[in-house]
Amino acid sequence: MRMTVNLSDESYRIAKTYAVQKRISMSKAINEFVSQTDTSFKEVEGHEKISIDPLTKLPLIRLGRTVTLEDVKKLEDEEDLDRWKASLQ
């Protein structure tokens, strides 16, 4: 998307320095800055919150309760049982 933005002198200096150091365009530099910012303000359907894990950089969705290893194992066991039952039919 193409648009015009006004940057403060300091923001321009930071983006320009970053772009020169990385040998990328100003547009790409600004896109990288925006992509790296905390996105927890975004809401998705059902009012869950999305944020970016600072360590892995993967998106996190808050659903109201933590999914534990035991939860995952239980679901895997149920799926295995369902597959086994289906194989008998």
ChimeraX attribute file (.defattr): number of C-alpha atoms within 10 A of each C-alpha:
attribute: neighborCount
match mode: 1-to-1
recipient: residues
	/A:1	2
	/A:2	5
	/A:3	4
	/A:4	5
	/A:5	6
	/A:6	7
	/A:7	10
	/A:8	9
	/A:9	9
	/A:10	9
	/A:11	12
	/A:12	14
	/A:13	12
	/A:14	13
	/A:15	21
	/A:16	18
	/A:17	14
	/A:18	17
	/A:19	18
	/A:20	12
	/A:21	9
	/A:22	11
	/A:23	11
	/A:24	12
	/A:25	14
	/A:26	16
	/A:27	13
	/A:28	14
	/A:29	20
	/A:30	18
	/A:31	11
	/A:32	13
	/A:33	12
	/A:34	11
	/A:35	11
	/A:36	12
	/A:37	11
	/A:38	13
	/A:39	16
	/A:40	15
	/A:41	9
	/A:42	11
	/A:43	13
	/A:44	10
	/A:45	6
	/A:46	7
	/A:47	10
	/A:48	14
	/A:49	17
	/A:50	18
	/A:51	18
	/A:52	17
	/A:53	13
	/A:54	11
	/A:55	6
	/A:56	7
	/A:57	10
	/A:58	10
	/A:59	13
	/A:60	14
	/A:61	15
	/A:62	13
	/A:63	12
	/A:64	8
	/A:65	6
	/A:66	8
	/A:67	9
	/A:68	9
	/A:69	9
	/A:70	9
	/A:71	11
	/A:72	11
	/A:73	11
	/A:74	12
	/A:75	12
	/A:76	12
	/A:77	12
	/A:78	12
	/A:79	12
	/A:80	12
	/A:81	12
	/A:82	11
	/A:83	11
	/A:84	11
	/A:85	10
	/A:86	9
	/A:87	8
	/A:88	6
	/A:89	5
